[in-house]
């Protein structure tokens, strides 16, 4: 029987599409159970598999911040304009709490099904093929869209950083493509853990500059339009886009199983999520409140806030920080994207990539990353509508991966108390409604934006 190598994550998968993993963990000579065996390890001595990860939970926190914190921040002032003060603040607080709760659910599911290294295996353990199919049709499909958002943001932040040269969107798209291709050749998520810290610092510096510029704008110039307690002129569909953008700001759960499987102690994952959520909430409130106060309901709904605060030396610092963060987050998401695609299409090669450095395997990874980046570049250039593209991704993946499917699987797998079981059922219904309505509204707004109607 095979023994898993350290920290393989998605790369060690041999399972075919919509089938449970066939991996063994530690000594299973006396265990002939099917894959994704349900074992509640919280009350037992941890078996050898639990030590296969090498990433400290604080490094996991850094990776979570690099992946989750950033893009959603840039749309928040526009989201507040779409919704108004009361609905926007309610959405922001709600998704922050949901994010923290999701961290506890993912941690418990991972500990309950220790053989699972990707989320469809959790789904299979809970509901068989139907559970796996749900994950593939929603969460996994949205993973394929994430690089589009990152490519678009890298393009915009690069153009703003080099505003004095007035580079075209085509050139910016090409530069980002050339930069991300070699960065995407790292196979292991741990390889970018330390680098991700610099990306988070860059984004934090950028947000502080944004907040400073917004305060200066608020003091020196009146808003183009007043703020509203509840937005009146945007329409229901625009409001849903704003809500989905806020969900995106707290999203990233689609990658969480990738990170959990590399951890030295999975039981620390909820702590990493909680720290990340608190940090993001504080920064989000700062940017959203100052941005909406400065520009009011007249803010450009389609551009990130970093593109509407004026151009000067601080703009260069701000957008350079955003670019650094986004290019590193792009690198992480390319890794997840390629690992997932190989897991689905060529699971044998996905495993071999972790145990060999042959030129054929490197060539395969290069081709897959090239496919990912090419698709992302094409769509980002064709549909440069920052807020709406973000809402499409959030509707399809972030809402369902935050508290939809995890709560559904928790009902089947975890020994929930009566109140938590009822809460999970309510969250599943809420996620389903939000996802469907958000997707319809986002696509409707995307079509109108593409044809120049909004």
C-alpha positions as CSV (number, residue, x, y, z in Angstrom):
1,X,0.0,0.0,0.0
2,X,1.2,3.5,-0.8
3,X,2.2,6.1,1.7
4,X,1.5,9.8,0.9
5,X,4.4,12.1,0.5
6,X,4.6,15.3,2.5
7,X,2.2,18.1,1.7
8,X,1.0,16.9,-1.6
9,X,-2.5,18.5,-1.4
10,X,-4.3,18.3,-4.7
11,X,-1.1,17.1,-6.5
12,X,-1.3,13.6,-4.9
13,X,-4.7,12.6,-6.2
14,X,-5.4,9.4,-8.1
15,X,-9.1,9.4,-7.9
16,X,-11.2,9.7,-11.1
17,X,-13.8,12.4,-11.7
18,X,-16.6,12.2,-9.1
19,X,-15.0,9.3,-7.3
20,X,-13.6,9.2,-3.8
21,X,-9.9,9.2,-3.2
22,X,-8.1,5.9,-3.1
23,X,-5.3,7.2,-0.9
24,X,-4.2,5.5,2.3
25,X,-3.0,7.4,5.3
26,X,-0.5,5.8,7.6
27,X,-0.8,2.2,8.5
28,X,-4.1,0.9,7.2
29,X,-3.3,-2.8,7.1
30,X,-6.2,-3.6,9.4
31,X,-8.6,-1.3,7.7
32,X,-10.3,-2.3,4.5
33,X,-12.9,0.5,4.5
34,X,-13.6,2.6,1.4
35,X,-11.8,5.9,0.8
36,X,-12.7,9.1,2.7
37,X,-13.3,7.0,5.8
38,X,-15.2,8.8,8.6
39,X,-12.9,8.9,11.6
40,X,-13.5,11.4,14.4
41,X,-9.9,12.0,15.3
42,X,-10.5,14.8,17.8
43,X,-11.0,12.3,20.6
44,X,-8.3,9.9,19.4
45,X,-4.4,9.9,19.2
46,X,-3.6,11.4,15.9
47,X,-2.4,8.9,13.3
48,X,0.7,9.3,11.2
49,X,-1.2,11.0,8.3
50,X,-1.9,14.0,10.5
51,X,1.8,14.9,10.5
52,X,2.3,14.8,6.8
53,X,1.7,18.5,6.4
54,X,4.6,20.8,7.0
55,X,3.0,24.3,7.0
56,X,2.7,26.1,10.4
57,X,-0.7,27.6,11.1
58,X,0.7,31.1,11.1
59,X,2.0,30.6,7.6
60,X,-1.4,29.3,6.7
61,X,-2.8,32.6,8.0
62,X,-0.3,34.5,5.8
63,X,-1.5,32.4,2.8
64,X,-5.1,33.0,3.6
65,X,-4.5,36.8,3.8
66,X,-2.6,36.8,0.5
67,X,-5.5,34.9,-1.2
68,X,-8.5,36.4,0.5
69,X,-7.6,40.0,1.4
70,X,-7.3,42.4,-1.4
71,X,-9.5,42.4,-4.4
72,X,-12.8,42.7,-2.6
73,X,-11.5,45.7,-0.8
74,X,-11.3,47.7,-4.0
75,X,-15.0,47.4,-4.8
76,X,-16.4,48.1,-1.4
77,X,-17.1,51.9,-1.8
78,X,-19.0,51.1,-5.0
79,X,-20.8,48.3,-3.3
80,X,-21.9,50.7,-0.5
81,X,-23.2,53.0,-3.3
82,X,-25.1,50.1,-4.8
83,X,-26.7,49.2,-1.5
84,X,-26.7,52.2,0.8
85,X,-25.4,52.4,4.4
86,X,-27.7,50.0,6.2
87,X,-27.9,47.1,3.8
88,X,-24.1,47.3,3.0
89,X,-23.1,47.3,6.7
90,X,-25.4,44.5,7.4
91,X,-24.0,42.4,4.5
92,X,-20.4,43.2,5.6
93,X,-21.0,42.1,9.2
94,X,-23.0,39.0,8.1
95,X,-20.4,37.7,5.7
96,X,-17.6,38.3,8.3
97,X,-19.4,36.2,10.8
98,X,-20.2,33.6,8.2
99,X,-16.6,33.4,7.3
100,X,-15.5,32.7,10.8
101,X,-18.2,30.0,11.2
102,X,-17.1,28.5,7.9
103,X,-13.6,28.1,9.3
104,X,-14.9,25.9,12.1
105,X,-17.0,23.8,9.8
106,X,-14.2,23.2,7.3
107,X,-11.9,22.2,10.2
108,X,-14.3,19.8,11.6
109,X,-15.1,18.2,8.2
110,X,-11.4,17.8,7.5
111,X,-10.9,16.1,10.9
112,X,-13.9,13.9,10.4
113,X,-12.9,12.8,7.0
114,X,-9.1,12.7,7.3
115,X,-8.5,10.9,4.0
116,X,-10.1,13.8,2.1
117,X,-7.6,16.2,0.4
118,X,-10.1,18.0,-1.9
119,X,-13.6,19.2,-1.1
120,X,-15.4,16.8,-3.6
121,X,-14.2,13.9,-1.4
122,X,-15.9,15.6,1.6
123,X,-19.0,15.7,-0.6
124,X,-18.7,12.1,-1.6
125,X,-18.3,11.0,2.1
126,X,-21.5,13.0,2.9
127,X,-23.8,12.3,-0.1
128,X,-22.0,10.0,-2.5
129,X,-21.8,11.0,-6.2
130,X,-24.4,13.7,-5.7
131,X,-22.2,15.5,-3.2
132,X,-19.2,15.3,-5.5
133,X,-21.3,16.5,-8.4
134,X,-22.5,19.6,-6.4
135,X,-18.9,20.5,-5.6
136,X,-17.8,20.2,-9.2
137,X,-20.7,22.1,-10.7
138,X,-20.3,25.1,-8.4
139,X,-17.1,25.5,-6.3
140,X,-14.7,23.8,-8.7
141,X,-16.1,25.7,-11.7
142,X,-15.7,29.0,-9.9
143,X,-12.0,28.1,-9.2
144,X,-11.5,28.2,-12.9
145,X,-12.8,31.8,-13.0
146,X,-10.6,33.2,-10.1
147,X,-7.5,33.9,-12.3
148,X,-9.7,36.1,-14.5
149,X,-10.3,38.5,-11.6
150,X,-6.7,38.5,-10.6
151,X,-5.5,39.2,-14.2
152,X,-7.9,42.0,-14.5
153,X,-6.8,43.6,-11.3
154,X,-3.1,43.2,-12.1
155,X,-3.7,44.9,-15.4
156,X,-5.5,47.9,-13.9
157,X,-3.0,48.3,-11.0
158,X,-0.1,48.1,-13.4
159,X,-1.6,50.8,-15.6
160,X,-2.2,53.1,-12.6
161,X,1.3,52.5,-11.3
162,X,2.8,53.5,-14.7
163,X,0.2,56.2,-15.4
164,X,2.9,58.6,-16.5
165,X,3.6,56.3,-19.5
166,X,-0.1,55.9,-20.4
167,X,0.3,52.2,-21.3
168,X,-2.6,50.6,-23.2
169,X,-4.8,47.8,-21.8
170,X,-3.3,45.5,-24.4
171,X,0.3,46.1,-23.3
172,X,-0.7,45.8,-19.6
173,X,-2.3,42.5,-20.4
174,X,0.8,41.2,-22.1
175,X,3.1,42.3,-19.3
176,X,1.0,40.6,-16.7
177,X,1.0,37.4,-18.8
178,X,4.7,37.4,-19.2
179,X,5.3,38.0,-15.5
180,X,2.9,35.4,-14.2
181,X,3.9,32.5,-16.5
182,X,7.3,31.8,-14.8
183,X,5.9,32.4,-11.4
184,X,3.2,29.8,-12.0
185,X,5.8,27.1,-12.4
186,X,6.0,26.4,-8.6
187,X,4.1,23.1,-8.0
188,X,3.8,23.3,-4.2
189,X,1.7,25.8,-2.3
190,X,4.2,25.9,0.5
191,X,6.8,27.4,-1.9
192,X,4.9,30.7,-1.9
193,X,4.0,30.8,1.8
194,X,6.8,33.2,2.8
195,X,6.5,35.3,-0.3
196,X,2.8,35.7,0.4
197,X,3.6,37.7,3.5
198,X,5.1,40.5,1.3
199,X,2.0,40.5,-0.8
200,X,-0.2,41.0,2.2
201,X,2.1,43.8,3.5
202,X,2.0,45.4,0.0
203,X,-1.8,45.3,0.0
204,X,-2.0,46.7,3.6
205,X,0.2,49.7,2.6
206,X,-1.9,50.3,-0.5
207,X,-5.1,50.3,1.6
208,X,-3.6,52.8,4.1
209,X,-2.7,55.1,1.2
210,X,-6.2,54.6,-0.3
211,X,-7.8,55.5,3.1
212,X,-5.5,58.6,3.4
213,X,-6.4,59.8,-0.1
214,X,-10.1,59.2,0.6
215,X,-10.0,61.3,3.8
216,X,-8.2,64.1,1.9
217,X,-10.8,64.0,-0.8
218,X,-13.6,64.0,1.7
219,X,-12.2,67.1,3.5
220,X,-11.3,69.1,0.4
221,X,-14.1,68.4,-2.0
222,X,-17.8,67.6,-1.7
223,X,-19.1,64.2,-2.8
224,X,-20.4,64.0,-6.4
225,X,-23.7,62.8,-4.9
226,X,-24.9,62.4,-1.3
227,X,-24.8,59.1,0.5
228,X,-28.0,57.2,1.2
229,X,-29.1,55.0,4.1
230,X,-30.8,52.7,1.5
231,X,-29.8,53.2,-2.2
232,X,-32.7,54.4,-4.2
233,X,-31.6,54.8,-7.8
234,X,-29.5,51.6,-8.5
235,X,-32.2,48.9,-8.8
236,X,-32.6,45.5,-7.3
237,X,-30.1,43.8,-9.6
238,X,-27.4,46.3,-8.9
239,X,-28.0,45.9,-5.2
240,X,-27.5,42.1,-5.5
241,X,-24.2,42.7,-7.4
242,X,-23.1,44.8,-4.4
243,X,-24.0,42.1,-2.0
244,X,-22.2,39.5,-4.0
245,X,-19.1,41.7,-4.2
246,X,-19.1,41.9,-0.4
247,X,-19.4,38.1,-0.3
248,X,-16.4,37.9,-2.6
249,X,-14.4,40.1,-0.2
250,X,-14.8,37.4,2.4
251,X,-14.5,34.6,-0.1
252,X,-11.7,32.2,-0.9
253,X,-13.1,29.1,0.7
254,X,-12.9,27.4,-2.6
255,X,-9.2,27.0,-2.0
256,X,-9.4,26.1,1.7
257,X,-9.0,22.3,1.4
258,X,-5.8,23.0,-0.6
259,X,-4.4,24.9,2.4
260,X,-5.7,22.5,5.1
261,X,-4.0,19.5,3.6
262,X,-0.6,21.2,3.9
263,X,-1.0,22.1,7.5
264,X,1.1,20.5,10.3
265,X,-1.9,20.8,12.6
266,X,-5.3,20.9,10.9
267,X,-7.0,21.7,14.3
268,X,-5.5,25.2,14.0
269,X,-7.2,26.1,10.8
270,X,-10.2,27.9,12.4
271,X,-7.7,30.1,14.3
272,X,-6.0,31.1,11.1
273,X,-9.4,31.9,9.5
274,X,-10.6,33.9,12.5
275,X,-7.4,36.1,12.5
276,X,-7.8,36.6,8.8
277,X,-11.5,37.6,9.1
278,X,-11.0,40.1,11.9
279,X,-8.1,41.7,10.1
280,X,-10.1,42.0,6.8
281,X,-13.2,43.3,8.5
282,X,-11.3,46.2,10.1
283,X,-9.6,47.2,6.8
284,X,-12.8,46.7,4.8
285,X,-14.8,49.0,7.1
286,X,-12.0,51.7,6.9
287,X,-12.0,51.7,3.1
288,X,-15.7,51.3,2.6
289,X,-16.8,54.1,5.0
290,X,-14.2,56.6,3.8
291,X,-14.7,55.8,0.2
292,X,-18.5,56.0,0.2
293,X,-18.3,59.2,2.3
294,X,-15.9,60.8,-0.1
295,X,-17.6,60.0,-3.4
296,X,-21.2,59.3,-2.3
297,X,-23.6,57.6,-4.7
298,X,-21.8,59.2,-7.7
299,X,-18.8,56.8,-7.5
300,X,-17.9,54.9,-10.7
301,X,-19.5,51.5,-10.1
302,X,-17.3,49.5,-12.5
303,X,-13.8,50.6,-11.4
304,X,-11.7,49.7,-8.3
305,X,-11.4,52.5,-5.8
306,X,-7.7,52.7,-6.5
307,X,-8.5,53.9,-10.0
308,X,-10.7,56.8,-9.0
309,X,-8.8,58.6,-6.3
310,X,-6.5,60.7,-8.6
311,X,-3.0,60.2,-9.9
312,X,0.1,61.4,-8.1
313,X,3.2,59.9,-6.4
314,X,1.0,58.2,-3.7
315,X,-1.0,56.6,-6.6
316,X,2.2,54.9,-7.7
317,X,2.9,53.6,-4.1
318,X,-0.7,52.5,-3.7
319,X,-1.0,50.6,-7.0
320,X,2.4,49.1,-6.7
321,X,1.3,47.5,-3.4
322,X,-1.9,46.3,-5.0
323,X,0.0,44.9,-7.9
324,X,2.5,43.0,-5.7
325,X,-0.3,41.5,-3.7
326,X,-2.3,40.5,-6.7
327,X,0.5,39.0,-8.6
328,X,1.3,36.7,-5.6
329,X,-2.4,35.9,-5.2
330,X,-2.5,35.1,-8.9
331,X,0.5,32.8,-8.4
332,X,-1.3,30.9,-5.7
333,X,-4.5,30.6,-7.7
334,X,-2.7,29.4,-10.8
335,X,-1.3,26.6,-8.6
336,X,-4.7,25.7,-7.4
337,X,-6.3,26.0,-10.9
338,X,-3.7,23.7,-12.5
339,X,-3.7,21.2,-9.7
340,X,-7.5,20.9,-9.9
341,X,-7.5,20.6,-13.7
342,X,-4.9,17.9,-13.6
343,X,-6.8,16.1,-10.8
344,X,-9.9,16.1,-12.9
345,X,-8.4,15.2,-16.3
346,X,-5.1,13.4,-15.5
347,X,-4.9,12.2,-11.9
348,X,-1.9,10.0,-12.5
349,X,0.2,12.8,-13.8
350,X,-1.1,15.1,-11.0
351,X,0.4,12.7,-8.4
352,X,3.7,12.1,-10.4
353,X,4.3,15.9,-10.5
354,X,5.0,15.7,-6.7
355,X,7.5,12.9,-6.9
356,X,9.5,13.7,-10.0
357,X,11.1,16.7,-11.6
358,X,11.4,15.2,-15.1
359,X,11.2,17.6,-18.0
360,X,8.1,15.9,-19.3
361,X,6.2,16.6,-16.1
362,X,7.5,20.2,-16.0
363,X,6.4,20.5,-19.6
364,X,3.0,19.3,-18.7
365,X,2.7,21.8,-15.9
366,X,3.9,24.6,-18.2
367,X,1.2,23.8,-20.8
368,X,-1.5,23.7,-18.1
369,X,-0.4,27.0,-16.6
370,X,-0.2,28.5,-20.1
371,X,-3.8,27.5,-20.7
372,X,-4.9,29.0,-17.4
373,X,-3.2,32.3,-18.0
374,X,-4.2,32.6,-21.6
375,X,-7.9,32.1,-20.8
376,X,-7.7,34.5,-17.9
377,X,-5.9,37.2,-20.0
378,X,-8.5,36.9,-22.9
379,X,-11.6,37.2,-20.6
380,X,-10.0,39.9,-18.5
381,X,-9.3,42.0,-21.6
382,X,-12.7,41.3,-23.2
383,X,-14.8,41.9,-20.0
384,X,-13.0,44.6,-18.0
385,X,-15.9,45.2,-15.6
386,X,-14.3,44.8,-12.2
387,X,-17.2,44.8,-9.9
388,X,-19.6,42.7,-12.0
389,X,-17.0,40.0,-12.9
390,X,-16.3,39.8,-9.1
391,X,-20.0,39.3,-8.4
392,X,-20.3,36.5,-11.0
393,X,-17.5,34.6,-9.3
394,X,-19.0,35.2,-5.8
395,X,-22.5,34.0,-6.9
396,X,-21.2,30.8,-8.3
397,X,-18.6,29.8,-5.8
398,X,-18.0,32.0,-2.8
399,X,-21.6,32.0,-1.3
400,X,-21.9,28.2,-1.7
401,X,-18.4,27.4,-0.5
402,X,-18.7,29.7,2.5
403,X,-21.8,28.4,4.1
404,X,-23.9,26.5,1.5
405,X,-22.2,23.1,0.7
406,X,-20.1,23.0,3.9
407,X,-23.2,23.2,6.1
408,X,-25.0,20.7,3.9
409,X,-22.2,18.2,4.3
410,X,-21.9,19.0,8.0
411,X,-25.6,17.9,8.5
412,X,-24.7,14.5,7.1
413,X,-21.2,14.0,8.6
414,X,-20.9,15.9,11.9
415,X,-22.6,15.2,15.3
416,X,-24.4,18.6,15.4
417,X,-26.5,19.8,18.3
418,X,-30.1,20.5,17.5
419,X,-29.6,24.3,17.3
420,X,-26.6,24.0,15.0
421,X,-28.4,21.5,12.7
422,X,-31.2,23.9,12.3
423,X,-28.8,26.7,11.7
424,X,-27.0,24.7,9.0
425,X,-30.3,23.9,7.3
426,X,-31.2,27.6,7.3
427,X,-27.8,28.6,5.9
428,X,-28.1,26.0,3.1
429,X,-31.4,27.5,2.0
430,X,-30.1,31.0,2.2
431,X,-27.0,30.2,0.2
432,X,-29.0,28.5,-2.5
433,X,-31.3,31.6,-2.9
434,X,-28.5,34.1,-2.7
435,X,-26.4,32.1,-5.2
436,X,-29.2,31.8,-7.8
437,X,-30.4,35.4,-7.5
438,X,-26.9,36.8,-7.4
439,X,-25.9,34.8,-10.6
440,X,-29.0,36.0,-12.5
441,X,-28.4,39.6,-11.5
442,X,-24.7,39.6,-12.2
443,X,-25.0,38.1,-15.6
444,X,-27.8,40.6,-16.5
445,X,-25.6,43.5,-15.4
446,X,-22.6,42.0,-17.3
447,X,-24.6,41.8,-20.5
448,X,-25.8,45.4,-20.1
449,X,-22.2,46.6,-19.3
450,X,-20.8,44.8,-22.3
451,X,-23.4,46.5,-24.6
452,X,-22.7,49.9,-23.0
453,X,-26.0,50.3,-21.1
454,X,-24.5,50.8,-17.6
